[in-house]
C-alpha cells in the first residue's frame, strides 16, 4: 500500500512540475486582447508594466534547454544530478531578476504616514518594556494604549503635530510619484 502511495505522490509531483514548466515555457500566453480590455484591480505587485515574478532556477534551466528534443523527464533527472556549480548560473540569473523586481517596487514605495499613537508607541515602547519585562507583547501593547488614552491633551498635541507633519510629507511624495508616472 505504501509503495502505491509513493507512486501516486511521485506521479502527482512530476505532473505538477511538468504543468508548471509547460506554463513557463509557453510564456503564460493567454488572450492578451481580453486582458487589455478588462479593467483589473491590481495590488502594487501586479501593476501593469511591472516586472513579473521571476521563474525558479529550474524553470530558467528548462527555458534555456527547450528545443526540438525537449523531454521533461530527462531534463528533470539532469537537474537533480547537477552539482551546485552546474546550477549556479541559473541561481544567479534568478537572483538578478529578483533584485531587479525588488528595485522596481522599492523605488515606487511610499511609506504611509504614522498616526499619533504610532509615534507615541515608538517613543515609549522600550521604556515600558524595561519596566515590565514579564508582560507578553499583547499585554505590553495594551498597557501602552491605555497610557496613551490617559495622556492629557497637551501631551497628545505633540504627537498629533508629528502626525500632521508625517501626513504632509506623505502627500507631497504621493503627488511627486503621480507627476513622475505621467
ABEGO torsion letter per residue (X at the ends): XAAAAAAAAAAAAAAAAAAAAAAAAAGGBBBAAAAAABBBBBBAAABBGBBBBBBBAAAAAAAAABBABBBAAAAAAAAAABBAAAAAAAAAAAAAAAAAAAAAAAAABBBBBBBAAAAAAAAAAAAAAAABAABBAAAAAAAAAAAAAABBAAAAAAAAAAAAAAAAAAAAAAAAAAAAAX
